[in-house]
Amino acid sequence: MRKRRDTRRLERDVAGDGYDDRDLVSADALGAPIPPNRQTEWFAKHREAAGIPTGTLHVLRHSAATLALTSGVPVHIVAARLGDRPEQILSTYAHLLPRSDELAAERVAAMLA
């Protein structure tokens, strides 16, 4: 991510007023969004080169959400990082949080003890 950030900064400096800074992680040399099909092709090429037989960018999104939620990252934070509303995250990932209520009760009880 740091390398991508540094590349964006260099591209912005070189392009000057021609750079349309939209604060994107993945952007072309002038700051515009990279078309999804180009990102999919890029990902497939690198996935195959790494010897990973299957998977998509969308699978990585789900993996990131799953790992964050199951490690205790609050739903609203996961939603913000994924660019979604908390309600959308809950409707998709609620099955991962069956202990949430129990865990909350345990933590409150521990603070009161």
C-alpha distances in whole Angstrom, upper triangle without the diagonal:
4,5,5,6,9,10,10,12,14,15,16,18,20,21,22,24,23,20,20,17,16,13,11,8,10,13,15,16,18,16,18,16,16,19,19,21,19,16,18,19,16,15,19,19,16,17,21,20,18,22,21,24,23,20,19,16,18,19,15,16,19,18,15,18,20,19,18,21,23,22,23,20,23,23,22,19,18,19,18,14,15,17,21,24,25,28,26,24,27,29,27,26,29,30,27,29,32,33,31,35,36,33,33,37,37,34,37,40,38,38,41,43
4,5,5,6,8,10,10,12,14,15,16,18,20,21,23,23,19,20,17,17,14,13,10,12,14,16,16,18,16,19,18,18,22,22,24,21,19,21,22,19,18,22,21,19,20,23,22,21,24,24,27,26,24,22,19,22,23,19,19,22,21,18,21,24,22,21,24,26,24,25,22,25,25,25,21,21,22,20,17,19,20,24,26,27,31,29,27,30,32,30,29,32,33,31,32,35,35,34,37,38,35,35,39,38,36,38,41,40,39,43,44
4,5,5,6,9,10,11,12,14,15,16,18,20,22,22,18,19,17,18,15,14,11,12,13,14,14,17,16,18,18,17,20,21,22,19,17,20,20,17,17,20,19,16,19,22,20,19,23,23,26,26,24,22,19,22,23,19,20,24,22,20,23,25,24,23,27,28,27,28,26,28,28,27,24,23,25,22,19,20,22,25,29,30,33,31,29,32,34,32,31,34,35,33,34,38,38,36,40,41,38,39,42,42,39,42,45,43,42,46,47
4,5,5,6,9,10,10,12,14,15,16,18,20,19,16,16,14,14,12,10,7,8,9,11,11,14,12,14,14,13,17,17,19,16,14,17,18,15,15,19,18,16,18,21,20,19,23,22,25,24,22,20,17,20,21,18,18,22,21,19,22,24,23,22,26,28,26,28,25,27,27,26,23,22,22,20,17,18,19,23,26,28,30,28,27,30,32,29,29,32,34,31,33,37,37,35,39,40,38,38,42,41,39,41,44,43,43,46,48
4,5,5,6,9,10,10,12,14,15,16,18,18,14,15,12,13,10,9,7,9,10,12,12,14,12,15,15,15,19,20,22,19,17,20,21,18,18,22,22,19,22,25,24,23,26,26,29,28,25,23,19,22,23,20,20,23,23,20,22,25,24,23,26,28,27,27,24,26,26,25,21,21,22,19,17,18,19,22,25,27,30,28,27,30,32,30,30,33,35,32,33,37,37,35,39,40,37,37,41,41,38,40,44,42,41,45,46
4,5,5,6,9,10,11,12,14,15,18,18,15,16,14,15,13,13,11,12,12,13,12,14,13,16,17,17,21,22,24,21,19,22,23,20,20,24,23,21,23,26,24,24,28,27,30,30,27,25,22,25,26,23,23,27,26,23,26,29,27,26,29,31,30,31,28,29,30,28,25,25,26,23,20,22,22,26,29,31,34,32,31,34,36,34,33,36,38,36,37,40,40,39,42,43,40,40,44,44,41,43,46,45,44,47,49
4,5,5,6,9,10,11,12,14,17,16,13,15,13,15,13,12,10,10,10,10,9,11,11,14,15,15,18,20,21,18,17,20,20,17,18,22,21,19,22,24,23,23,26,26,29,28,26,24,21,24,26,23,23,27,26,24,26,29,28,27,31,33,31,32,29,31,31,30,27,26,27,24,21,22,23,26,30,31,34,32,31,35,36,34,34,37,39,36,38,42,42,40,43,45,42,42,46,46,43,46,49,47,47,50,52
4,5,5,6,9,10,10,12,14,13,10,11,9,11,9,9,8,9,8,9,7,9,8,11,12,13,17,18,20,18,16,20,21,18,19,22,22,20,23,26,25,25,28,28,30,29,27,24,21,23,25,22,22,26,26,23,25,29,28,27,30,32,31,32,28,30,29,28,25,24,25,22,19,20,20,24,27,29,32,30,29,33,34,32,33,36,38,36,37,41,41,39,42,44,41,41,45,45,43,44,48,47,46,49,51
4,5,5,6,9,10,10,13,13,10,12,10,12,10,11,11,12,11,12,10,11,10,14,15,16,20,22,24,21,20,24,24,21,23,26,25,24,26,29,28,28,31,31,34,33,30,28,24,27,29,25,25,29,29,26,28,31,30,28,32,34,33,33,30,31,31,29,26,26,26,23,21,23,22,26,29,31,34,33,32,35,37,35,35,38,40,38,39,43,43,41,44,46,43,42,46,46,43,45,48,47,46,49,51
4,5,5,6,9,10,13,13,11,13,12,15,14,14,14,14,12,12,9,11,11,15,17,17,21,23,25,22,21,24,24,21,23,26,25,24,27,29,27,28,31,31,34,33,31,29,26,28,30,27,27,31,31,28,31,34,32,31,35,37,35,36,33,34,34,33,30,29,30,27,25,26,26,29,32,34,37,36,35,38,40,38,38,41,43,41,42,46,46,44,47,49,46,46,49,49,47,49,52,50,49,53,55
4,5,5,6,8,11,10,8,10,10,13,13,13,13,12,10,9,6,7,8,12,14,14,18,20,22,19,19,22,22,20,22,25,24,23,26,28,27,28,31,31,33,32,30,27,24,27,29,27,26,30,30,28,30,33,33,32,35,37,36,37,33,35,34,32,30,29,29,26,24,25,25,28,31,34,36,34,34,38,39,37,37,40,42,40,42,45,46,44,47,49,47,46,50,50,48,49,53,52,51,54,56
4,6,5,6,8,8,6,8,8,11,11,12,13,13,11,10,8,7,8,11,14,15,19,22,24,21,20,24,25,22,24,27,27,26,28,31,30,30,34,33,36,34,32,29,26,28,30,28,27,31,31,29,31,34,33,32,35,37,36,37,33,34,33,31,29,29,28,25,24,25,24,27,30,33,35,34,33,37,38,37,37,40,42,41,42,45,46,44,47,49,46,45,49,50,47,48,52,51,50,53,55
4,6,5,9,10,8,11,11,14,14,15,16,17,14,14,10,10,11,15,18,19,23,25,27,24,24,27,28,25,27,30,29,28,31,33,32,32,36,36,38,37,35,32,29,31,34,31,30,34,34,32,34,37,36,34,37,40,39,39,36,36,36,34,31,32,32,28,27,28,27,31,34,36,39,37,37,40,42,40,40,43,46,44,44,48,49,46,49,51,49,48,52,52,49,51,54,53,51,55,57
4,6,9,9,8,12,13,16,16,17,18,17,15,13,9,9,12,15,18,19,22,25,26,23,23,27,27,24,26,30,28,27,31,33,31,32,36,36,38,37,35,32,29,32,34,32,32,35,35,33,35,38,38,36,40,42,41,41,38,39,39,37,34,34,34,31,29,30,29,33,36,38,41,39,38,42,43,42,42,45,47,45,47,50,51,49,52,54,51,51,54,55,52,54,57,56,54,58,60
4,6,5,5,9,11,14,15,16,17,16,13,11,8,7,9,12,16,17,20,23,25,22,22,26,26,24,26,29,28,28,31,33,32,33,36,36,38,37,35,32,29,31,34,31,31,35,35,33,35,38,38,36,39,42,41,41,38,39,38,36,33,33,33,30,28,29,28,31,34,37,39,37,37,41,42,40,41,44,46,45,46,50,50,48,51,53,51,50,54,55,52,53,57,56,55,58,60
4,5,6,9,10,14,15,17,18,18,15,14,11,9,11,14,17,19,22,26,27,25,25,29,29,27,29,32,31,31,34,36,35,36,39,39,41,40,37,34,31,33,36,33,32,36,37,34,36,39,39,37,40,43,42,42,38,39,38,36,33,34,33,30,29,29,28,32,34,37,39,38,38,42,43,41,42,45,47,46,47,50,51,49,51,54,51,50,54,55,52,53,57,56,54,57,60
4,5,8,10,13,15,17,19,19,16,15,13,10,11,13,17,19,22,25,27,25,26,29,30,28,30,33,33,32,35,38,37,38,41,40,42,41,38,35,32,33,36,34,33,37,38,35,36,40,40,38,40,43,43,42,39,39,38,35,34,34,33,30,29,29,28,31,33,36,39,37,37,41,42,41,42,45,47,46,47,51,51,49,51,54,51,50,54,55,52,53,57,56,55,58,60
4,6,9,12,15,16,18,17,14,12,10,7,9,11,14,16,19,22,24,22,23,26,27,25,27,30,30,30,33,35,34,35,39,38,40,38,35,32,29,31,34,32,31,35,36,34,35,39,39,37,40,43,42,42,38,39,38,35,33,33,32,29,28,28,27,30,33,36,38,36,36,40,41,39,41,44,46,45,46,50,51,48,51,54,51,50,54,55,52,54,57,57,55,58,61
4,6,9,11,12,14,14,10,10,8,5,6,8,12,14,17,20,22,20,20,24,24,23,25,28,28,27,30,32,32,33,36,35,37,35,33,29,26,28,31,29,28,31,32,30,31,35,35,33,36,39,38,38,35,35,34,32,30,30,29,26,24,25,23,27,29,32,35,33,33,37,38,36,37,40,43,41,42,46,47,45,47,50,48,47,51,51,49,50,54,53,52,55,57
4,6,9,10,13,13,10,10,9,6,5,7,10,13,16,18,21,19,19,23,24,23,24,27,28,27,30,32,32,33,36,35,36,34,31,28,25,26,29,27,26,29,31,28,29,33,33,32,34,37,36,36,33,33,31,29,27,27,26,23,22,22,20,24,26,29,31,30,30,34,35,33,35,38,40,39,40,44,45,42,45,47,45,44,48,49,47,48,51,51,49,52,55
4,6,8,11,11,9,10,10,8,5,8,10,13,16,19,21,20,19,23,24,22,23,27,27,26,29,31,31,31,35,33,35,33,30,27,23,25,28,25,24,27,28,26,27,30,30,29,31,34,33,33,29,29,29,26,24,24,23,20,19,20,18,21,24,27,29,28,28,31,33,31,32,35,38,36,37,41,42,39,42,44,42,41,45,46,43,44,48,47,46,49,51
4,5,9,10,9,11,12,10,6,7,8,12,15,16,20,19,17,21,23,21,22,25,26,26,27,30,30,31,33,32,33,31,28,25,21,22,25,23,21,24,26,23,24,27,28,26,28,31,31,30,27,27,25,23,21,21,20,17,16,16,14,18,20,23,26,24,24,28,29,28,29,32,34,33,34,38,39,36,39,41,39,38,42,43,41,42,45,45,44,47,49
4,7,9,9,12,13,12,8,10,10,13,16,17,20,19,17,20,23,21,21,25,25,24,26,29,29,29,32,30,32,30,27,24,20,21,23,21,19,23,24,21,21,25,25,23,25,29,28,27,24,24,23,21,19,19,18,15,14,15,13,17,19,22,25,23,23,27,28,27,27,30,33,31,32,36,36,34,36,39,36,36,39,40,38,39,43,42,41,44,46
4,5,6,9,11,11,7,8,7,10,13,13,17,15,13,17,19,17,17,21,22,21,22,25,26,25,28,27,28,26,23,20,16,17,20,18,16,20,21,18,19,23,23,22,24,27,26,27,23,24,22,21,18,18,17,14,13,13,12,16,19,21,24,22,21,25,26,25,25,28,31,29,30,34,35,33,36,38,36,35,39,40,38,39,43,42,41,44,46
4,6,10,12,13,10,10,9,10,13,13,16,15,12,15,17,15,15,18,19,18,19,22,22,22,25,23,26,24,21,18,14,16,18,15,14,18,18,16,18,21,21,19,22,25,24,25,22,23,22,21,18,17,17,15,12,12,13,16,20,22,24,22,21,25,26,24,24,28,30,28,29,33,34,32,35,37,35,34,38,39,36,38,42,41,40,43,45
4,7,10,11,8,9,7,6,10,10,13,11,9,12,14,12,12,16,16,15,17,20,20,20,23,22,24,22,19,16,13,15,17,15,15,18,19,17,19,22,22,22,24,27,27,27,24,25,24,23,21,19,19,17,15,14,14,18,21,24,26,23,23,26,27,25,26,29,31,29,31,34,36,34,37,39,37,37,41,41,39,41,44,44,43,46,48
4,7,7,5,5,5,5,9,11,13,11,10,14,15,13,15,18,18,18,20,23,23,23,26,25,27,25,22,19,16,18,21,19,18,22,23,21,23,26,26,25,28,30,30,31,28,28,27,26,24,22,22,20,17,17,16,20,23,26,28,26,25,29,30,28,29,32,34,32,34,38,39,37,40,42,40,40,44,44,42,44,48,47,46,49,51
4,5,5,5,6,6,9,12,14,11,11,15,15,13,15,18,18,18,21,23,23,24,27,26,28,26,24,21,18,20,23,21,21,25,26,24,26,29,29,29,31,34,34,34,31,32,31,29,27,26,25,23,21,21,20,23,27,30,32,29,29,33,33,31,32,35,37,36,38,41,42,41,44,46,44,44,48,48,46,48,51,51,50,53,55
4,6,8,10,10,13,16,17,14,14,18,18,16,18,21,20,20,23,25,24,26,29,29,30,29,27,24,21,24,26,24,24,28,29,27,29,32,32,31,34,36,36,37,33,34,33,32,30,29,28,26,24,23,23,26,30,32,35,32,32,36,36,34,35,39,40,39,40,44,45,43,47,49,46,46,50,50,48,50,53,52,52,55,57
4,6,9,10,13,17,18,16,16,20,20,19,21,24,23,23,26,28,28,29,32,31,33,31,29,26,23,25,28,26,25,29,30,28,30,33,33,32,35,37,37,37,34,35,34,32,30,29,28,25,24,24,22,26,29,32,34,32,32,36,36,35,36,39,41,40,41,45,46,44,47,49,47,46,50,51,49,50,54,53,52,55,57
4,7,9,12,15,17,15,15,19,19,18,20,23,23,23,25,27,27,28,31,30,32,30,27,24,21,22,25,23,22,26,27,25,26,30,30,29,31,34,34,34,30,31,30,28,26,25,24,22,20,20,19,22,25,28,30,28,28,32,33,31,32,35,38,36,37,41,42,40,43,45,43,43,47,47,45,46,50,49,48,51,54
4,6,9,12,14,13,13,17,18,17,19,21,22,22,24,27,27,28,30,29,30,28,26,22,19,21,24,22,21,25,26,25,26,29,30,29,31,34,34,34,31,31,29,28,26,25,24,21,20,19,18,21,24,27,29,27,27,31,31,29,31,34,36,35,37,40,42,40,43,45,43,43,46,47,45,47,50,50,49,52,54
4,6,9,12,10,10,13,15,14,16,19,20,20,21,24,25,25,28,26,27,25,22,19,16,17,20,19,18,21,23,21,22,26,27,26,28,31,31,31,28,28,27,25,24,22,21,19,18,16,15,18,21,25,26,23,24,28,28,26,28,31,33,32,34,37,39,37,40,42,40,40,44,45,43,44,48,48,47,50,52
4,6,8,7,7,10,11,11,12,15,16,16,18,21,21,22,25,23,24,22,20,16,14,15,19,18,17,21,22,21,22,26,26,26,28,31,31,32,29,30,28,27,25,23,22,21,19,17,17,20,23,26,28,25,25,28,28,26,28,31,33,32,34,37,39,37,40,43,41,41,45,46,44,46,49,49,48,51,53
4,6,5,7,9,10,11,13,15,16,17,18,20,22,23,25,23,24,21,19,15,13,15,18,18,17,20,22,22,23,26,27,27,29,31,32,33,30,31,28,28,26,24,23,22,20,18,18,20,23,26,27,24,24,28,27,25,27,31,32,32,34,37,39,38,41,43,42,42,45,46,45,47,50,50,49,52,55
4,5,5,6,9,10,10,12,14,15,16,18,20,21,22,20,21,18,15,12,10,11,14,14,14,17,19,19,20,23,24,24,26,28,29,30,28,28,26,26,25,22,21,21,19,16,16,18,21,24,25,21,22,25,25,22,24,28,29,28,31,34,36,35,38,40,39,39,43,44,42,44,47,47,47,50,52
4,5,5,6,9,10,10,12,14,15,16,18,20,21,19,19,17,15,12,11,12,15,16,16,19,20,21,22,25,26,27,28,30,32,33,31,31,29,29,28,25,24,24,22,19,20,21,25,27,28,24,25,28,27,24,26,30,31,30,33,36,38,37,40,43,41,42,46,46,45,47,50,50,50,53,55
4,5,5,6,9,10,11,12,14,15,17,18,20,19,19,17,16,13,12,14,17,16,17,20,21,21,23,26,26,27,29,31,32,33,31,32,30,30,28,26,25,25,22,20,21,23,26,29,30,26,26,30,29,27,28,32,33,32,34,38,40,39,42,44,42,43,47,47,46,48,51,51,51,54,56
4,5,5,6,9,10,11,12,14,15,16,18,17,18,16,13,10,8,11,14,13,14,17,18,18,20,22,23,23,26,28,28,30,27,29,27,27,25,22,22,22,19,17,18,20,24,26,27,24,23,27,27,24,25,29,30,28,31,34,36,35,39,40,39,39,43,43,42,44,47,47,47,50,52
4,5,5,6,9,10,10,12,14,15,16,15,15,12,10,7,7,9,12,12,13,16,17,17,19,21,22,23,25,27,28,30,28,29,27,27,26,23,22,23,20,18,19,21,24,26,27,24,23,26,26,23,24,28,28,27,30,33,35,35,38,40,38,39,43,43,42,45,47,47,47,50,52
4,5,5,6,9,10,11,12,14,15,14,14,13,12,10,10,13,15,15,16,19,20,20,23,24,25,26,29,30,31,33,31,32,31,31,29,26,26,26,24,21,22,24,28,30,31,27,27,30,29,26,27,31,31,31,33,37,38,38,41,43,42,43,46,46,45,48,51,50,51,54,55
4,6,5,6,9,10,11,12,14,14,15,14,13,11,10,13,15,14,16,19,19,19,22,24,24,25,28,29,29,32,29,31,30,30,28,25,25,25,22,20,22,24,28,30,31,28,27,30,30,27,28,31,32,30,33,36,38,37,41,43,41,42,45,45,44,47,49,49,49,52,54
4,5,5,6,8,10,10,12,11,12,11,9,7,7,11,11,11,13,15,15,16,19,20,20,22,24,25,26,28,26,28,27,28,26,23,23,23,20,18,20,22,26,27,29,25,24,27,27,24,24,28,28,27,30,33,34,34,38,39,37,39,42,42,41,44,46,45,46,49,51
4,6,5,6,8,10,11,9,10,9,8,7,9,12,12,12,15,17,17,18,21,22,22,24,26,27,28,30,29,31,29,30,28,25,26,26,23,21,23,25,28,30,31,27,26,29,29,25,26,29,29,28,31,34,36,36,39,41,39,40,44,44,43,46,48,47,48,51,53
4,6,5,6,9,10,10,11,11,11,11,12,15,16,15,18,20,20,21,24,25,25,26,29,30,30,33,31,33,32,33,31,28,28,29,25,24,26,28,31,33,34,31,29,32,32,29,29,33,33,31,34,37,39,39,42,43,42,43,47,46,45,48,51,50,50,54,55
4,5,5,6,9,9,11,11,11,11,11,15,15,13,16,19,18,18,22,23,22,24,27,27,28,30,29,31,30,31,29,26,27,27,23,22,25,27,30,31,33,30,28,31,31,28,28,32,31,29,32,35,37,37,40,41,39,41,44,44,43,46,48,47,48,51,52
4,5,5,6,5,7,8,8,9,10,13,12,11,15,16,15,17,20,20,20,22,25,25,25,28,27,30,29,30,28,25,26,26,23,21,24,26,29,30,31,28,26,29,29,25,25,29,28,27,30,33,34,34,38,39,37,39,42,42,41,44,46,45,46,49,50
4,5,5,6,6,8,10,11,13,16,15,15,18,20,18,20,23,23,23,26,28,28,29,32,31,33,32,34,31,28,29,30,27,25,28,29,33,33,35,31,29,32,32,28,28,32,31,29,33,35,37,37,41,42,40,42,45,45,44,47,49,48,49,53,53
4,5,8,10,12,13,14,15,19,18,17,20,22,20,21,25,25,24,27,29,29,30,33,32,34,34,35,32,29,31,31,28,26,29,31,34,35,37,34,32,34,35,31,31,34,34,32,35,37,39,39,43,43,41,43,47,46,45,48,50,49,50,53,54
4,6,9,11,12,13,14,18,16,15,18,20,18,19,22,22,21,24,27,26,26,30,29,32,31,33,30,27,29,29,26,25,28,30,33,33,35,32,30,32,33,29,28,32,31,29,32,35,36,36,40,40,38,40,43,43,42,45,47,46,47,50,51
4,6,9,11,14,16,18,16,16,20,20,18,20,23,23,22,25,28,27,27,31,30,33,33,34,32,29,31,31,28,27,30,31,34,34,36,33,31,33,33,29,29,32,31,29,32,34,36,36,40,40,39,41,44,43,43,46,48,46,48,51,52
4,6,8,11,13,15,13,13,16,17,15,17,20,20,19,22,24,24,25,28,27,30,29,31,29,26,27,29,25,24,27,28,31,31,32,29,27,29,29,26,25,28,27,25,29,31,32,33,37,37,36,38,41,40,40,43,45,44,45,48,49
4,7,10,13,15,13,14,18,18,16,19,22,21,21,24,26,25,27,30,29,32,31,33,31,27,29,30,27,25,28,29,32,32,33,30,28,30,29,26,25,29,27,26,29,32,33,34,38,38,37,39,42,42,42,45,46,46,47,50,51
4,7,11,12,10,11,15,14,14,17,19,18,19,22,23,23,25,28,27,29,28,30,28,25,26,27,24,22,25,25,29,29,29,26,24,27,26,22,22,26,24,23,27,29,31,32,35,36,35,37,40,40,40,43,45,44,45,48,49
4,7,8,6,8,11,11,11,13,16,15,16,19,21,21,22,25,24,26,25,26,25,21,22,24,21,18,21,22,25,25,26,23,21,23,23,19,19,23,22,21,24,27,29,29,33,34,33,34,37,37,37,40,42,42,43,46,47
4,5,5,7,9,10,11,13,15,15,17,19,20,21,23,25,23,25,23,25,23,20,20,21,19,16,18,19,22,23,24,20,19,22,21,18,19,22,22,21,24,27,29,29,32,34,33,34,37,38,37,40,42,42,43,46,47
4,5,5,6,9,10,11,13,14,15,17,19,20,21,23,21,23,21,22,20,17,17,18,15,13,15,16,20,21,22,19,17,21,20,17,18,21,22,21,23,27,28,28,31,33,32,33,36,36,36,38,41,40,41,44,45
4,5,5,6,9,10,11,12,14,15,17,18,20,22,20,21,19,20,19,15,15,17,14,11,13,14,17,18,19,15,14,17,17,13,14,18,19,18,21,24,26,25,29,31,29,30,34,34,34,36,39,39,39,42,44
4,5,5,6,9,10,10,12,14,15,16,18,20,19,20,19,20,19,15,16,18,16,13,16,16,19,19,20,17,15,17,17,13,14,17,17,16,19,22,24,24,27,29,28,29,32,33,32,35,37,37,38,41,42
4,5,5,6,9,10,10,12,14,15,16,18,17,19,18,19,17,14,15,16,13,11,14,15,18,19,20,17,15,18,18,15,14,18,18,16,19,22,24,24,27,29,27,28,32,32,31,34,36,36,36,39,41
4,5,5,6,9,10,11,12,14,16,17,15,16,15,16,14,11,11,13,10,8,11,12,15,15,17,14,12,15,15,12,12,16,17,15,18,21,23,22,25,27,25,26,30,30,29,32,34,34,35,38,39
4,5,5,6,9,10,11,12,14,16,14,16,14,16,15,11,12,14,12,10,13,12,15,15,16,13,10,13,13,9,9,13,13,12,15,18,20,19,23,24,23,24,28,28,28,30,32,32,33,36,37
4,5,5,6,8,10,10,12,14,14,16,15,17,15,12,14,16,13,11,15,15,18,17,18,16,13,15,16,12,11,14,14,12,15,18,19,19,23,24,22,24,27,27,27,29,32,31,32,35,36
4,5,5,6,9,10,11,13,11,13,12,14,12,9,11,13,10,9,13,13,16,15,17,15,12,14,16,13,12,15,15,13,15,18,19,18,22,24,22,23,26,26,25,28,30,30,30,33,35
4,6,5,6,8,10,11,9,11,9,11,10,6,8,11,9,8,11,11,13,12,14,12,8,11,13,10,8,11,12,10,12,15,17,16,19,21,19,20,24,24,23,25,28,28,28,31,33
4,5,5,6,8,10,10,12,11,14,13,9,12,14,13,12,15,14,16,14,15,14,10,11,13,10,7,10,10,7,10,13,14,14,18,19,17,19,22,22,22,25,27,27,28,31,32
4,6,5,6,9,9,12,12,15,13,10,13,15,13,13,16,16,18,16,18,17,13,14,16,14,11,13,13,10,12,15,15,15,19,19,17,19,22,22,21,24,26,25,26,30,31
4,6,5,6,5,8,9,11,9,7,10,12,10,11,14,14,15,13,16,15,12,13,16,14,11,13,14,11,11,15,15,14,17,18,16,17,21,20,19,22,24,24,24,27,29
4,5,5,5,7,7,10,9,7,10,13,12,12,15,14,14,12,14,13,10,10,13,12,8,9,11,7,8,11,11,10,14,15,13,14,18,18,17,20,22,22,23,26,27
4,5,7,10,10,14,13,11,14,16,15,16,19,18,18,15,17,17,13,13,15,13,10,11,10,7,7,10,10,10,13,14,12,14,17,17,16,19,21,21,22,25,26
4,6,9,11,14,12,11,15,16,15,16,19,19,19,17,19,19,15,15,18,17,13,14,14,10,10,13,12,11,15,15,12,14,17,16,15,19,21,20,21,24,25
4,6,9,11,10,10,13,15,14,16,18,18,18,15,17,18,14,14,17,16,13,13,14,11,9,12,11,9,12,13,10,11,15,14,13,15,18,17,18,21,22
4,6,9,7,7,10,11,11,13,15,15,15,12,15,16,12,13,16,16,13,13,15,12,11,14,14,11,14,16,13,13,17,17,15,17,20,20,20,23,25
4,6,5,6,9,10,11,13,14,13,13,9,12,14,11,11,15,15,12,12,15,12,11,14,13,10,13,15,13,12,16,16,15,16,19,19,19,22,24
4,5,5,6,9,10,11,12,10,9,6,9,10,7,7,11,11,9,10,13,11,10,13,14,11,13,16,14,14,17,19,17,18,22,22,22,25,27
4,6,5,6,9,10,10,9,8,5,9,10,8,9,13,13,12,13,16,15,14,17,17,14,16,19,17,16,19,21,19,20,23,24,23,26,28
4,5,5,6,9,10,10,10,8,12,13,10,12,15,15,14,15,18,16,15,18,18,15,18,20,18,17,21,22,20,21,24,24,23,26,29
4,5,5,6,8,8,9,8,11,11,8,10,13,12,11,13,15,13,13,17,17,15,18,20,18,18,22,23,21,23,26,26,25,28,30
4,5,5,6,5,5,5,8,8,6,9,11,11,11,13,16,15,15,18,19,17,19,22,20,20,23,25,23,24,28,28,28,30,33
4,5,5,6,7,8,11,11,10,13,15,15,15,16,19,18,18,22,22,19,22,25,23,22,25,26,24,26,29,29,28,31,34
4,6,8,10,11,14,13,11,14,16,15,15,17,20,18,18,22,23,20,23,25,23,23,27,27,25,27,30,30,29,32,35
4,6,9,10,12,10,9,13,14,13,13,16,18,17,18,21,23,21,23,26,24,24,28,29,27,29,32,32,32,34,37
4,7,10,12,10,10,14,15,14,15,17,20,19,20,24,25,22,25,28,26,26,29,30,29,30,33,34,33,36,38
4,6,8,6,7,10,11,11,12,15,18,17,18,21,23,20,23,26,24,24,27,29,27,28,32,32,32,34,37
4,5,5,7,9,10,11,12,14,17,17,17,20,21,19,20,24,23,22,25,27,26,26,30,31,30,32,35
4,5,5,6,9,10,10,11,14,14,13,16,18,15,17,20,19,18,21,23,22,23,26,27,27,29,31
4,5,5,6,9,10,10,13,14,14,16,18,16,17,20,20,19,22,24,24,24,27,29,28,30,33
4,5,5,6,9,10,13,14,14,17,19,17,19,22,22,21,24,26,26,27,30,31,31,33,35
4,6,5,6,8,11,11,11,14,16,14,17,20,19,19,22,24,23,24,27,28,28,31,33
4,5,5,5,8,9,9,12,14,12,14,17,17,17,19,21,21,22,25,26,27,29,31
4,6,6,9,11,11,13,16,15,16,19,20,20,22,24,25,25,28,29,30,32,34
4,6,8,9,11,13,16,15,18,20,20,21,24,25,25,27,29,30,31,33,35
4,5,6,7,10,13,12,15,17,17,18,21,22,22,24,26,27,28,30,32
4,5,5,7,10,10,12,14,15,15,18,19,20,21,24,25,26,28,29
4,5,6,10,10,13,14,15,16,19,20,21,23,24,25,27,29,30
4,6,8,9,12,13,13,15,18,18,19,21,23,23,25,27,28
4,5,5,8,10,10,11,14,15,15,18,19,20,22,24,25
4,6,7,8,9,11,13,14,16,17,19,20,22,23,24
4,6,5,6,8,10,10,12,14,15,16,18,20,21
4,5,5,6,9,10,11,12,14,15,17,18,20
4,5,5,6,9,10,11,12,14,16,17,18
4,5,5,6,9,10,11,12,14,15,16
4,5,5,6,9,10,11,12,14,15
4,5,5,6,9,10,11,12,14
4,6,5,6,9,10,11,12
4,6,5,6,9,10,10
4,5,5,6,9,10
4,5,5,6,9
4,5,5,6
4,5,5
4,6
4
